Amino acid sequence: MLNICGFRWNWPTIGVACWMLLAVCGSVAAPSFTATLDRNVVPVGETVTLSLIFEGANPTGTPTLPAFRNLAVAPGVNQSSSFSFANGQQTSRQTYTYTLIAQTVGDVTIPPMQVQAGGKAMTSSALALKIIPTSAAESNPVTSITNLAFLRLIVPKTEVFVGEPFPVEVHLYWQTAREISMPQLQAEGFSVGQMPKPAQTQTRIGNTTYNLAVFKLAASAARSGNLTLGPVEGGLTVLIPIANQRRSRDPFESFFGGGQQYQPRPTTLTSATAPMKVLPLPSQNIPEGFNGAIGNYQLSVSAGPTNVGVGDPITVRVQISGRGPIDSILYPAQTQWRDFTTYPATSKAETSDELGLVGKKSFEQVIIPQNHEIKVLPPVLFSFFDTSSKTYRTLTGPSIPLTVRPSGTPATPLPSLTNLAAGNAPQAADDIIGIRHRLEASTSAASPLYSRSGFLVLQSVPVLVWLALLVNRKRNESIANNPRQRRQREVAQRVREGMNELCAHAAARQSDQFFAVLFRLLQEQVGERLDLPATAITEAIVDERLRGRGLSDDAVKTLHELFHACNVARYAPVESSQELVALIPKLEGVLQELQKFAS
């Protein structure tokens, strides 16, 4: 018992107090400094918000921005502070917000900024901003309601290749409105991802402030030619101020916001269209191992162990990183690995942007050397179409030296050595050995080995193993030389894994994840049957390529129902586990019919 400042403290009380003090003074998160933009594409004349965020450190004074090309910095800085405590870590955040005005069309790079904070110099990452011309998105006053609300379709890249993913943004502007619905993008001839939840901010156009919702998604063209993307249509109720309204005599009415009256007007907004030039992939100089990868990538390869015996496994690790449809990258077939038994590779994709177009995909494959004469693992080859240089490229990994020992069992020791090991003296050697006049019948004479069934079966094992290895090798070579068959096997495996994911998401009532997997399985299976990229499959492709081509009308109808369910789920998520489970048998049935369909 301790008496401190007139209070009596026992040891349990002191322990509880110390624990509470440690909880309050928990570990502090590592300080950081980041710079962000509320959007990456902005028309000329509009504003974009730049935020400098300090966590765990306070800058020495308000940061000063450098001069930016094509941008002007509006006067004034907004500062906000926040404090949080989670998972035993306390975090303080200081945010400085600047308003930038887009002045001239072009690509702008906001360089890394260095600021003194927390007693040391902290540097942010560079940011990219694209300034585009002001479009005619709010062209007619009927749909724009005198510019109280309008839509813009922004496509930074208007010349693409078939299957090449490109970013698309939909900007919805409004001053005062309600009952805002999700915009719908018309995209005939394109595959478009699901319309995501928007990021909401504000912008100024001239002297007018607008609320702005930015929808970012990825699209890819399913066929070549001069196509049109858009328009975008969206509905909302615009609140139009009533002019010449009667002045109220109640002085409290204007104080509480009742002075201004509005007239609601339901409105459908329509954006301008974006003309697109879609080029086919070159038909010449296609690498042997090209399997449809489009983008710009880097390759890294490792393998181990490298000192093994014949029949021992070696794990090959391949990582493909860069910009492109990361999740749809297929493991490259290696036709030079003829002296190895190979097994299907496992994969894991990680993306670092919200559209899934930047990141890496890692593969692991187990291979087994077949003979001890192997000295090196031939390099991994990965071919893709580089959209920036408009050429096919093949990346080559390193040749990995191997030490492969022959397999076998230790030799049986000689009888003389066995006797010596047992402590028996060796038999004395005689110059003359007596002749035995009569041979007695041996009481333990055994039948010859060749007459034993077990011996014959044992001798057939190496032959059967050799035949099995030969058949497996021929099958692997056939699959390696047939990309269509290889894709069919990979899609079948993805479908099996996806069905398990669907059951798990349905049981957990995870509607968004359930329909994302459902949509991906439909794209994978239909794309494999039609020999098209999975990202190019839309509901329109079903009518264009499947109806009347041998697939039953019931299957086509079920496909439409499943695609429609995916679209509806974007805006009205299904909450019932029973409703999700009810879709799984429909999907299984239509996938089985698609697997029998021959394009």
N, C-alpha and C positions, 0 to 999 in steps of 0.2 A: 504494500500500500504506500503510495507516494502522495505527499501534500504539496501541490503546486498552485501558487497564487490563491490559497484558501480553498482549493478544490481537492478532494480526495480521489486519486486515480489508482485503480487496481490494474494488474497486468493484462487481463483480457480486454479491459477498456482501452489501454494503451495500444494493444495490438490492432484493435478495430480502427482506432484513430490513425495509426500509421498506414494501414491498408487504404483508408479513404484518402489520405494525403498523397499516396503513390498513385491512386486512380486519378485524382484531380491533376496532379503534375505528371501525367503520362508522357510517353515519348512524343517528341515533336517531329512531324514529317520533314523530310529533307527539303530545303528551300528550292524553288524553281521559278523560272520566268518564261512565259509563253506569250506569243502574239497571235491573234486570230482575226479573221475577217468574217463578217456576217454573211457574205456571199462572195463567190469567186468570179462572177460575170456581172457586169453592170453597164447599162446603156449610158451614152454621153449625156451629161446634164443632171444625172441623178447622184445621190450620195450613197456612200458605203461606210459602214462603221468599223473602225479599227480598235480592238481592245488589247491593252497590255495588262497581263494578269501576273501578280506576284503572290506566291504562296510560301508562307514560312519566312518571309523577309520583307522589309519595308524599304523602298528606294529613298535615297537622300534627295528629296525634293521631287517635284513633278517632272517626269521625263519629257525631254524636248525632242520632237520628231525632226528627222532630216528632211531636206527638200526631195520631193518625189517627181519623177517625170510623168507628165500627163495627168497629174493629180494636184489639187489644191487643198490645203488644210483649212477647214472652217475655224473661226475663232471660238475659243472656249473649250474647256475640258471637264468632263463629268467624272467624279471620283466616288467610288463606293467601297465599303468595307464589310467583311463578314467573318464569322468565326464558327468553327465546327469542331466537334469531338466525336470520333468514331473509331471503334476497334482499338482502343487504347492510345490513339494518336490525336493530338490536337493540331488544328490547322487554321491559320489566319490567312485571309485573302484580301489583297488590295487590287482593285480594278480601275484602270484609267481608260476612259472611252473618248475617242476622237472621231470627228466627222470629216470624211474625205469627199471631195467633189470631183467627179470624173469630167475631164475637160476635152481630151483628145483621144481618138480611136487608137488602139494599140495594145500590146502586151506589156504589162508593168510588173516589175519585180521589186517588192519591198525588201530591201536588204536586211541582213541580221542587225539588230540594234543591241548595243552594249550599254548597260545601266549599272551604276554602283548601288548595290542593295545588300543589306546584312553584312557590311564590311568587306565585300568582295565584288569583283566585276562579274556580272551575269549577262549572257548573250542569248537572244532569241533566235529562232529559225527563220529563214527567208520565206516570204509568202509570194504567191503568184496571183495576179489579178488581170482579167481580160476586159478591156473596154471596147464595146461594140457600138455601131451606129444606132441611133434611135429608130426603131422599126415603126411600121404603120399598124401596130397592134391595136391601137385605139382609133382606127381610121374613121369609122362612121359614128355620128353622134347618137344614133338610135341604140346601138349596143353598148356604147360607153357611157351613156347618160351624162353627157356634157363633162366627161372625164371624172365623174365621181367614182367610177370603178371601171377597170378594164383588165384584159389578159394579155400576156406576152408569151410567145413561144420562142425560146432562145436555143439555137443549135450552133455552138462555136465552130464545128467542123462540118462542112457541107459536101465534101468529097471523100468517100469512104470506099472500102472494098467489101465484097460479099462476106458476111460473117464477122466483120470487124466491129467490135463494140465501140460506141461513142457516147459521150455524155449529152443529156438533154435536160434543160431546165424549163419549168413552167412558173412564171411570175404572176401572181394575182394581186392587183392593187385595189384598194378601196379606202374611202374616207370614213363614211359612216354606213354600216350595213349590218344585216343579221341574216340568219338562216342560210349560211354559206355552205354550199355543197362541194363535194370533191370534183375537180375538173376531170374531163374525159378527153383523152388524146386519140384522134383518128390516125391510124398508122397502118394503112394497107400496104402490104409488101415488106413490113418491118416486124421484128420481134421486139417487144417492149416489156421491160420488167414491171412489176406491180407498182402502182402509184404510191409512194411512201407518205408518211406523215410529214407535213411541211415544217420548215423552220420559220418562225414568225419574227419579223423585225419591223422597223420603220425606215422610210426614206423620204427625201425631199426632192420634188421636181419644181424648179422655180421657187415660188414662195409658198407652195402647197405641200403639206405633210400627208403622206399616205401610209396606211398600214400595208405591209407586204408579206405575203406567204410565198416561200420559195420551195418548189417541189423539184427534187433532183432524182433522176433515174437514168438508166442505161438502155440503149437500143442498138439493134444490129439489123442490117438489111438481109432479106432472104433471097433476093434476086437482083440481078444487075439491070442497069438502065437509068433513065431519068425519072426519078420517083418524086413524090410529094409527101412530106411529113406534116401532119396537121390537117385542119386546124384543131385548136383546143377549145372546148366548150365547157362553160361552168355556169351554174345558177346561183343567185343570191337575191336578197331583198334589199334594194338600195333605199336609204332614208334620205329624202330630198327636203331641204329646208323650205318652209312655207314663207314666201315673201309677203310683205304688206299685211302681216298678221296684226290683229287687234292688240294694242298695248294693255296689259293687265294692270288693274288698279291695286292689286295685292302686292305690297313690297316684298313679301317673303317668297313669292312664287319664283321670281328670277334668282333669288338667293339659293333656293334649293334645286335649281336646274330646270324649272318648269317654264322658263321664259321662252325658249326656242322650241317650236313645234316642227314636226317632220311628217312628210307624207310617204308612206311605204309604197314601193313600186317593185313587184317581182320582175326580175330581169334575167335574161340569158346572155352571157358574154361570149364573144367569139374572137379568137386571136387570128393573126395572119398565118399563112402556111409557110413552110420552109422548103424550097426546092433542093433536092438532093441528087447528086451525081454518084451512082453506085457502079464501081468498076469490078469486073470479074478477076479472079486470081489468075496470074499468068499460067498458060498451059505448057510452057517450055521450061527446061532446066529444073524440073521438080525433083528434089532429092528423093532417094529411095525410101528413106525412113520418115517422110513427111506424113503426119497423121491429122492435119487440120489446124495446128496451132497457129494463131495469128497474134502479133504484138511485137514486143521487144523484150528479150529475156537474157539472163545470165545463167550459167550452169556451174555447179560444184559437185564433185564426186569423191567418195571415200569408200574403203572396203576393209574388212577385217574379220577374223584374223588372216594373216598372209602366210603363215607357216602351218600347213595342215597336211593331213594324209588323204589319200584317195577315199572319197565317200564322206569326208568331213564338211560341214556347212560353212559357207562364207557369206556374210551379210554385206550387201552393197547398198550404200546410202546415196541417193541422188536428190539434189535440191535445185529446183528451177524457180528463179525469182525474176521479177520485172513488172512490166505493164501489159495487161491483156486480160482475157477471161481466165483468171487463175484457176477457178474451180473446175473448168472443163478441160484442163490440160490432161492428156493421156500419157501413161508411161511409155517411153520410146522403146520399141522392139529392137533388140540387139542381135542382128543376124550373124555377127562374128563370134558369138559365144557358142560355137558348135560342140566344143569339148566339155560343156558343162550341162548338168541337169538344172533347169530353172523352175522356180515356183512363182505363182502369181504375187505381184507386188502389192503392198499395202500403201495407202497414201493419206496425207493430211494437208489440208489447205488452210492458209492463214492470210487474211487480207488486212490492209492498213488504211483503206479508204472506204467511204460509205457506199460506193457503187460496186465494190468488189473487183476493181480493175487494177489494183496495185497490191502486190504481196508476194507470197512464195508458196510453193507446193512441194512437200517432201515425200519421197518414196523410199521404201525399204524392200529389198528383194533378197531372198535366200537362194544361193546357187551352190552346186556341189561339183567339184572337179571329178572327171571320169578316169583320168590316167595320170601317172606320175611324170609324164613328159611335159606337162604344162609348166611354162616358166613365167608367164605374164597374163594378167587379165586384160583383154583388149579394151581400148577406151570406149566409154559411153558416148553415143552420138545422139544429138537432139536437133531436129530440123524444124524450122518455123518460117513463116512469111513475115518479114520485117516491113511494117506499114510505113515507117519513116523513110527507108531507102527504097521501098517498093521492089524488093528482091527476096528470094529465098536465101536463108542462111542456115548453116549447120554448125552447131557448137560441138567441140570435141573435148572430152574429159581426159585426164591423164591415164597413161598406161601404168597399171599397178603391178610391180614385180611380185611373183608368188613362189613359194617353196612348197612343192607337193611331194610328199613321201609316198612310196608304194605301200599298199596295205598287205597284210599277211599275218601268219601266226608263227611263233618261235618254233624252230626245228626240234624234233624229238631227240633227246640225248642218246648217244651210242651206248649199247649194253655195257661195254667195258667201263665207260665213264660212270654208268649207273652203279655198277658193282663197286667201283672204288669209292663212290660217294656213300655207298651203304656200309663201307668198312670191310668188304670181302677182299681177300687176297686174290690176285690174278692167277689163273690156271697155268701151271707149268707147261711149257712148250716141249713136246716130244718130237724127236727127229723122225720116228717111225710110229705110225698109228696102226694098231691091229685091225685086221680085216674081220668084220663080223660075218660069220658063215650063214646065219639065218636071221631074217628080219621079222621081229615079232610085230604082230598087229597092234597098232596104237589104240589104246582104250579111249583116248580123248581126241580122235581125229575129227576135225570140223569140216563142214561143207565149204566149197570154194566161195570166195566173196562174190564172184559174178553171178552165182546162183541165188544170192540172197536178195529179196525184194527191196529191203531197206537200202542196200548198197546202190541198186539201180536208181531208186528214187533220189538218193543223195547226189548221184552223178548227173541227174537231169536238172538239178537246181541251178548250176551256173548257166546252162543253156537257156533256161527259162528267164533268168535274170537278164542275160544278154539280149534275148528277144524283146523283153519288156523295155529295156533301155533303148533299143533300136526303134521300137514303135513310138516311144515317148519322144525321141529325138526327131523322128520324121513328122510327128504331129506338131511339135514346136516349130519346126522349119516351115511346115505348111501354114501355120497360124501367122508366123512372122512375115511370110510372103503374101498374106491375104489380110489387108487392113480391115476389110468389111467383116470377116469372120472374127478377127480380134476384137473389134468394137462390139460385135454381137455378144461375145463372152463377157466383156467388161460391163455392158449394159445389164446383162442378166444378173451379174453379181450385184450391181448397184440396186436393181429392183428388189432383190432378196433382202439386202440390207435396209432399203427404204421401207419395205413393208413392216419390218420390225420397228423402225422408228415411228411409223404411223400408229401402230398399236400403243406404243409408249406415250406418244403425244395425246392420243385420244383418251387414254386412261387418266392422264394428268390434266385433261381439259385445256391443253395448250393449243388454242385455235390457230394463232398466227403460224406457229411452227408446223402444225399439222398441214395446213393448206400450202405452205411453202414447199414441204416435201412432196405433197401430192402433185403440185404444179411441175416440180422438177422431174418426177417420175414420168409424167405424161410427155414432157418435152424429150426426155432421154429415149423413151421407147418409140415414139412416133418418129423422132429424128433418125434413129438407127434403122427403122424400117424403110424410110424414104431416102436414106443416105444424105441427110442434110444436117448441118450443125444443130445441136440441141437448142441453142439460143434463137434459132430462126423459126422455131415451131410456134405458131399461134393458132387460135381457133379458126381463122380464115384458111389456114393451110389444110385443115381437116376437110373442108368442103372442096377445096381446089385440087387436092392430091389423093384423097381417100374415097370420097363418095363416088359410087359407080365404078370403082376399080377392083372389085372383088371383096371388099369389106362389107359386112352385113349392115343393113340400115339400122338395126338395133344397136350395133356397136358404134356407128357414127352418132346416133342419138345420145348414147351414154357418154361419148367423148364430149359432146356439146354440153351435156348436163354437168360434167365434172369441171370443164373449163369455166362454165358459168358460175358454179359454186365457188371456184377460186376467186373470180372477179367480185362476187357479192361479198365474200369474206373480207375483202379489203376495207369495206365500209361498215359492215354489220357482222362482227365476229360471232361465230357460233359458240355458245356457252355450254350447251348440253353435250355430255360425253356420249350419250346414245346417238345423237345426230352424227357425230364424227365417226363412231364405229359403224354406222349404217352405210357410210360411203366406201368402206374398205372392201366389201364383197363386190361392189360395182367396179371398183378399180381393178381387182384381181381378175374379174371376168373379161373386161375389155383389154387388159394387158395380155391375157392368154390368147384372145382372138388376134391381137396385133402381132404376136409372135408367130402365128400361123400364116399371116398375111405376107405375100410376096410382092414387092414393089416392081 
